[in-house]
Amino acid sequence: DAGVTQSPTHLIKTRGQQVTLRCSPKSGHDTVSWYQQALGQGPQFIFQYYEEEERQRGNFPDRFSGHQFPNYSSELNVNALLLGDSALYLCASSLVGQLTDTQYFGPGTRLTVL
Amino acid sequence: DAKTTQPPSMDCAEGRAANLPCNHSTISGNEYVYWYRQIHSQGPQYIIHGLKNNETNEMASLIITEDRKSSTLILPHATLRDTAVYYCIVSVGGTASKLTFGTGTRLQVTL
């Protein structure tokens, strides 16, 4: 049973550039959530996708956008990168309709902005 | 989502039980208690969750007080591989809601 996968593992970009991160959910899951984790902090919720639409959004600017594909995989796009966007980006998947919607996390993508 | 309070750090000797406390005094009746842990630079790992009854799985036990205002995660026989940051989170179940992480408890298991 495949778990949540993310690509790439590491990424280095410069300020002002754009980046796309990818996530494949756990087999059988239909919902993808994205989190940002700065060094020394707990993960912070960015947004969640279900049925190819953004369902919830945290306190992140419009530079952060996403997409969910018919196969439930998802992308996170960040435009006009800032130094402060350097973080571990985590993807979590879950299945809507289950009593507790437990979210399972991928290994993350480490983004460094120079 | 209700907020949680956890001690910033704890130590435990290998082979002993690790008891990690969490306060969630403003928890609502429909909110579950979740525990995740994060080993350095990896994605958070789901451990266990519960509503009001005590729960046990192959990883840990979760004890929730009768008034649901606090809980304890128990790792019965801690090993060095259990060294991690442990997060206690309360979240409404059934809605795929977001998880609100605090700063967690850094558990250090020592020989």
Interface residues (C-beta under 8 A of the other chain):
Chain A: V4 T31 S33 Y35 Q41 G42 P43 Q44 F45 Q48 Y50 R55 Q56 G58 L88 L90 A92 S94 V96 G97 Q98 L99 T100 D101 T102 Q103 Y104 F105 G106 P107 G108 R110
Chain B: Y32 Y34 Y36 S41 Q42 G43 P44 Q45 Y46 H49 Y87 G93 G94 T95 A96 S97 K98 L99 T100 F101 G102 T103 G104
